[in-house]
Amino acid sequence: LAIGAGVYFAKPSTETSTINYQLLCSTFPSNADEVPCESAINFALERYPGKLFDLERTEYEFVTGEPPNLKLDKKEVWMISIVLDSPLETAFGNMNFIEFVVDVKDKNMNAINLR
């Protein structure tokens, strides 16, 4: 189940990180019609400033539709985990870690884990 979130906006914290991301991203294949690895990371860090903890390119299943017509929709995504510079305040307390997916085709972002 993917839950959308977008509550915190700021700029990435350091330029030196970008160089490391380019090296990290060079291990993933890229296609001209897809969101590049570096763009997905920068897109994520603009919204959730922090330190990149993990990056994967994988398939993710989203629940789409309305009950009782729910279905699973598989999409290729960048799965990105960030240790946040500043905690997010939620109804469950302060969260210091976020994990989410960025669709490689259209840059849609969905939070999947806060802790």
C-alpha positions as CSV (number, residue, x, y, z in Angstrom):
1,L,0.0,0.0,0.0
2,A,1.5,3.3,-1.0
3,I,0.5,6.5,0.9
4,G,1.2,9.9,-0.6
5,A,3.1,12.5,1.5
6,G,4.6,15.8,0.9
7,V,4.8,18.0,4.0
8,Y,8.4,19.3,4.1
9,F,10.1,21.3,1.5
10,A,13.7,22.6,1.5
11,K,16.9,22.5,-0.6
12,P,19.5,19.7,-0.5
13,S,22.1,20.2,2.2
14,T,25.4,19.9,0.4
15,E,26.9,20.1,-3.0
16,T,29.6,17.5,-2.2
17,S,26.8,14.9,-1.9
18,T,25.9,15.3,-5.6
19,I,29.4,14.0,-6.6
20,N,28.8,10.9,-4.6
21,Y,25.4,10.4,-6.1
22,Q,26.8,10.6,-9.6
23,L,29.2,7.8,-8.7
24,L,26.5,5.8,-7.0
25,C,24.1,6.3,-9.9
26,S,26.6,5.2,-12.5
27,T,26.0,1.6,-11.3
28,F,22.3,1.8,-12.5
29,P,21.3,1.6,-16.2
30,S,19.6,4.7,-17.5
31,N,17.1,5.3,-20.4
32,A,16.4,8.6,-22.1
33,D,12.6,8.4,-21.4
34,E,13.1,7.8,-17.6
35,V,13.8,9.9,-14.5
36,P,17.6,9.6,-14.0
37,C,19.0,8.4,-10.7
38,E,20.6,11.7,-9.8
39,S,17.3,13.6,-10.6
40,A,15.3,11.2,-8.3
41,I,17.8,11.7,-5.5
42,N,17.8,15.5,-5.9
43,F,14.0,15.6,-6.2
44,A,13.8,13.6,-2.9
45,L,16.3,15.8,-1.1
46,E,14.6,19.0,-2.1
47,R,11.5,17.7,-0.2
48,Y,13.2,15.8,2.6
49,P,16.7,17.2,3.3
50,G,19.0,14.7,4.9
51,K,21.6,12.1,4.2
52,L,20.9,9.4,1.6
53,F,20.8,6.1,3.4
54,D,19.8,3.6,0.7
55,L,18.9,3.6,-3.0
56,E,17.4,0.8,-5.1
57,R,15.8,0.5,-8.5
58,T,13.1,-2.0,-8.2
59,E,9.4,-2.9,-9.0
60,Y,6.9,-1.7,-6.5
61,E,3.2,-2.6,-6.2
62,F,0.7,0.2,-5.7
63,V,-2.9,-0.3,-4.7
64,T,-5.1,1.5,-7.2
65,G,-8.9,1.9,-7.6
66,E,-11.7,2.3,-5.2
67,P,-13.3,-0.5,-3.0
68,P,-14.5,-3.0,-4.0
69,N,-12.5,-2.7,-7.2
70,L,-9.0,-2.5,-5.8
71,K,-6.1,-3.8,-7.9
72,L,-2.3,-4.0,-7.7
73,D,-0.4,-1.9,-10.2
74,K,3.3,-2.7,-10.6
75,K,5.7,0.1,-11.5
76,E,9.5,0.5,-11.9
77,V,10.6,2.9,-9.1
78,W,13.6,4.4,-7.4
79,M,13.3,3.4,-3.7
80,I,15.1,6.0,-1.7
81,S,15.8,6.1,2.1
82,I,16.9,9.3,3.8
83,V,17.9,10.0,7.4
84,L,16.4,13.4,7.9
85,D,18.3,16.5,8.9
86,S,15.3,17.7,10.9
87,P,12.6,15.3,12.2
88,L,9.1,15.4,10.8
89,E,6.4,16.0,13.3
90,T,3.5,13.5,13.0
91,A,0.6,12.4,15.1
92,F,2.8,9.4,16.1
93,G,5.7,11.6,17.2
94,N,8.9,12.9,15.5
95,M,10.2,10.8,12.6
96,N,13.9,10.9,11.7
97,F,13.8,8.5,8.7
98,I,11.8,8.4,5.5
99,E,11.6,5.8,2.8
100,F,9.7,6.4,-0.4
101,V,9.5,5.6,-4.1
102,V,9.9,7.8,-7.1
103,D,8.3,6.4,-10.3
104,V,11.0,6.2,-13.0
105,K,8.4,7.2,-15.7
106,D,6.7,10.2,-14.3
107,K,8.5,11.4,-11.1
108,N,5.4,10.7,-8.8
109,M,6.6,10.2,-5.3
110,N,4.9,8.2,-2.6
111,A,6.1,7.8,1.0
112,I,6.0,4.2,2.2
113,N,7.7,4.3,5.6
114,L,8.3,6.9,8.3
115,R,10.1,6.1,11.6
